[in-house]
Amino acid sequence: MRQVKGKDISGHTPFMKGSLMRLFVRLIAPIALCAALLPAAGAATDKNNPQVIGWVPPYGLEASAFAIHSNRKIGKNLTRLGLQLWNPTADGKGVTFAPMDANGTLVAPESVIRFRDWARARNIKVLLTVYNNSQVLGKWDWDLARRGFKDNRSAFVNALIAEMDKYELDGIDLDLEGEGDHDGDRVAYAAFVKELSDAIRPRGKLLTIDTFHSPCANAPNMSWWKDWVGQIDTLHSMGYQDLYEASEDTFTPAGKPVCENGSHIFKYSWQLAYGMKAGYRVDQIVLGQPTWLGKWGKAGKETDTVSHIKAAQALGAGIALWDLQLGAPEWRTDATWDAVKALRTKPGTGWKLLK
């Protein structure tokens, strides 16, 4: 500030100015420091608020990059980003980048860094998602997954952690899926989850699991949830268009009786009640929603994205968005992401009626 004959143009002498400045530092600096330490606008400030996770698939890198930049509200309201870019190695002892196409072209490290840095700038947690399918495999290869989590458990755990640390990620998301009856591997899978959890969660890293959306078929499924209580941060029920609060569908696995005595297991509220009975908090149960659809539900009575998001919000649940290519234009609109913001920051208490 320009001074005139020993005074600045505010009229204070240099001594007075110094005293006021010291007072300012004493009173204001602590407030400024606290403000600097607050989370950025993109993430929920309460760790127990519902989570909003979306995934980037290896075959949709550019489409996902375009979509997440199509509306600034997307980056402000995602809380977690799953980079589904890794497969187990064939020997089960490590992880490798997944193919982006049927020719086997692998994901490049630069893609991880690109999405990680975008998320970090918005205070979005970034997870290493390992999965046992690819554009080359063309199926969920349970044998590939088993060689990792069962036959070479410790080596596989160490490889996942090393890759997470290499790219400075915030945790690990397990998307190891098997179609059919794999209950014989349930104990081994639980031992794998525990070993991985014990290694990373004391470090403040996240551990999440993607599961099938019924307790009666495939692996891992809802009946396995109770095995991981206290060891993981969230469950993702990967039902997508099957899941909605108005569902009255039942499910009968091939060669087995109707699941859960014919209950409407695909209702959001049924899924939440099941998870809470297994020992989870409501905010740990995250429900899949399909971003390639602008409407889903019973044929002829489909409901739009905003309505489904509000239904999840009323119950206090989080949502899992497959995937961040956001193929349906409704998923790029202000209305949808305003609804996501409300779900994230103003969760309902409908879950209390399920206890």
N, C-alpha and C positions, 0 to 999 in steps of 0.2 A: 504494500500500500504506500502511495506517495506521501512523504513527510514534508512539513513546512516548519522550519525553525524549531526543531526538537519535538514537534507534535505531528502525529499523523492526521489525516483529514477527517478522522472520526472525532477528533477533539481530545483523545486520551494522550497523556504523556507516555513516553516509552516505558516508565516504571509501572504505571497503571496498566498499560497494555500487557506487560509480562505477567502481572498478577492475575489479570483476567484470563490470560491464556492458561496459566497453571490451574486455575479453578475449573476452566473448561475441560482440561484433560482429566482432572480428578472426577468430574461429574459425568462427562459424556463418553469418555473413552471406554469405560466398562460396558456401557450400553451398546456402543458400536461394535465392541468385540463380540458380545452375545449375538448381535444381529448377524455378524459375519459367520458365526458358527451354526446358524440355523440352516436346515436343509433348503436346497433350491426349490423353486416353485413347482417343479415337476413331480415331486414325490410326496406321499402321505407323511405327515409329521408324526403320527401315532403308529408305532410299530405293530399295534394290534388292529389297525384299520384293514379293511379288505384289500387284497392285492389284485393288481391288474397286470397280467403277464401276456406278452405276445412273442411269437417265435419267428425267426428268420430261417427259412429252409435253404439248403445248398443250391437247389435248382431255381430259387427265386431271389437271388441276391439283388439284382438290379431293380426288379419290380418292387421289392421290399424297400430299397433305398428311396425309390421315387415316392412310394406311398407314405412313408413316415415323414417325408418333407411336404406332403400335399396339404397338410393342415397343421399349424403350429400347436393346436390343442392336443394332438396325438402325443407329442413329446412331453407335454406338460402333465399328462394324465396316465401314462404308463408308469408302473412302479418297478417292473422287472422286464428284462429282455432275455429270452432264451436263444442262444446261437446254436441251432441244431446242425452243427457243421462237422461232427466227429462220429466215427465208427470205432468199435473195438477192432484191434488187429486180429488177423486170422488165427494167431496162436493164443489169443486171449490174454496176452501179457502186457498189452499196451493199447494206445489209441492212435488213430490216424485220421487225417482229414477225409471227409466223405467225397464221393464223386458228385459233380454238378450235373452230369448228363450221362446218357447211356454209353458214351464213348470212354468214360472213366476219367475225364478231366477233373482233377482234384481242386477243392477249395484252396485258395492262396492265403498265406498268413495275413496279407494286407487287408483281406476282407474282414478278418476278426478285428483288427486294429481299427478299421474304418467304423464299424458299428459300435465297438466298445467306446471309442472316443465320442461318437455322437451321443451315446447314452450317458456317459460320464458327465458331459457338459450339462445334462439335464437332471442329474442326480438319480438316474435310473440304474438299478443294480443289474449287472450283466452275468449271466450264467452260462457255463459250458454244458451244452446238452449233447449227451452221447446217445446214439440210437443204433439199432441193429437192422436197419433197412437202408436202401439207397436206390439211386436210379439204375445202378448196375444189378444189384441183387434182385430187386423187384418183388421182395417179400419180407415179412418179419422173420428173420433167421434166429430162432431161439437157440439153436445149437451154438451159433456165434456168440450170443450173449452168455450162455452157460459156460463156455470156455473161459470167459472172463470172470464172472461173479462167483462161479463154483470151483472150476478146476485150477484157476490161478488167481485166487481172490486177492491176496496181498499184493502181488505184482500189478494187478489191474487197479487196485486202489491207489497204489503209489504212482502209477502212470497218470491216472486222472488228476491227482493232486499236482503232479509236476507240470502237467499241461495247463491247469488252472493258474498256477503260479507264473508260468512262463508268459502268459498273456495278461497277467494282473487282473484276473476276473474275480467276481464277488461270490462265486459258489458253483455248485454242480447240480445239474438237473438230469435225472435218470429217466430215459425213455427207452427202456429195454422191454420189448413186448413179444409175447408169444401167443399164437392162436391155438386153441385146443386145451386139453387138460394137462396142466403142468404143475399140479399141486405137489408132486413129488419133489419139486425144486424149491418149495416154499421156505423150508428151514435154511437152505443154503443161501437163498436170496436175503433172508432176514439177517443172517450172519454177515453178509457182504454190506448191507445197509448200516449195521451197527459199527463195523470196522471203519467204514468211510466216515460215518458221523463222528465217531470218537476222534478221528484224525483232524477233521476240518472245523467242526462247530465250536470247539473251544477257542479257535482262532478268529471267531466272528464271521466265518464263511457260512453261506446258506447251503442247505441240502433240500432238494425238492424231488418229488417222484410223480411221474405221469402214469396213470393207471386206467384200466378198462372200467367202464361205468356200470357194471353189474357185479354182484357177489357170486355169480353162478357159472362163470366161464372165463377162459383165457387167463393170461398171466402178465403182470401182477393184476389181480382184481380186488374188488372192494373187501372181500373176506380176508385179504392179507393186511388191510390197513392197521388192524390192532397190533400187528407185529412191530410196527415202527413208532408207536407212541413215545414221545419224548426224545426221539432221535432225528426227526426231520422238521423242517419249517412249514412246508405246505404240501398238500396233496392236490394234484390236478386230475379231476375226473373228466376223461377225454371223450365225452359223449356228443358234444357239438349239436348237430341238428336233432339228435334223439332227445336232448335234454330241454325241457321247458316246463314251467309251473303248471300249465293246463293239461299236461300229458296224462292220458288214461291208458297208455299202452302197458301190456304185460310182456314178459320175455320167457320163452321156453327154449333152452339150449338143446341142440340136437341130441336125441337119445336120452334126455333127462326130463324130470318133471318140471312144471312151471316154476319159475324162480320166485322165491320168497312168497310162496302160497298165492301167487297171482297178484301181489301188490303192484301198485303203479310206481315202479322203482325209478322211473326216469323223471319224476317230478323234482324240481329243485329242492323242495322242502323234504322229500323222502331222502335224497342224497345227503342233505345236511344232517337230518336226524340220525341217519346211519353212522355218519362220521362222528357226531357228538357222543353217541352211545359207545363208540369204539375208544373214546378218550380224547378227542381233538376239540380245540376251540373252534368256534364258527369261522373265525378269520383264517384258519388254517386249511379250510376246505374251499377249493377254487373250482368253479364250474365252467366247463368248456362251452364256447360259443363259436359258430361257424362264420368266418369273415368272407367266405365266398358266396354267402347268401344274404340278401337284404330282408328276407322274411323266412320264417320256418315255424313248424307246428303241424297240427292236424290238417290233412288235405282239405282245402276249401275254407279253412279257418286259420290260415297262417297269420302270425303276428310279426310286426316290424321290429327292427333292432332296438329302438328306444323302449318299446314295451317290454321286451325280454330283459333288457338291462334294468329297467325299473322293478321288474319282478324279483330279480336277484337282489337289488338294493333293498327292497322291502324286508327281505329275510336277513340282510346283513352279510351276504356272501360276496366273495371275490369272483372274478371272471378270468378265463384263460382263452386267449384269442388265437385260433389257428386259421390262417397265419398272417404275418404282417405284409403280405402282398395286398391285403385288403381288396380282394377282387370285386366285391359288390360295392358300387358307388356309395351306398348308404353308410358304409363304414368310414367314409372320408368327410362326412358332413359335420357341421357345428352341432347339430341337434344330437347326434350320436355321442360325440365326445363331451358335450355338456352333461349328458346322462351318465357317462362314465365318471366324470368328475364328481357328480352327486353321489354315485355309488361308493366312490373311494373316500370321500370326505364327510358324508352324512349317512352312514350306514343305518339301515332300519333295525328294528328289534324283533322282527317276526320270528326269529330263531328261538326266542324265549318260549314261544308257545309249543315248540317241538320237544322241549325237555321232559 
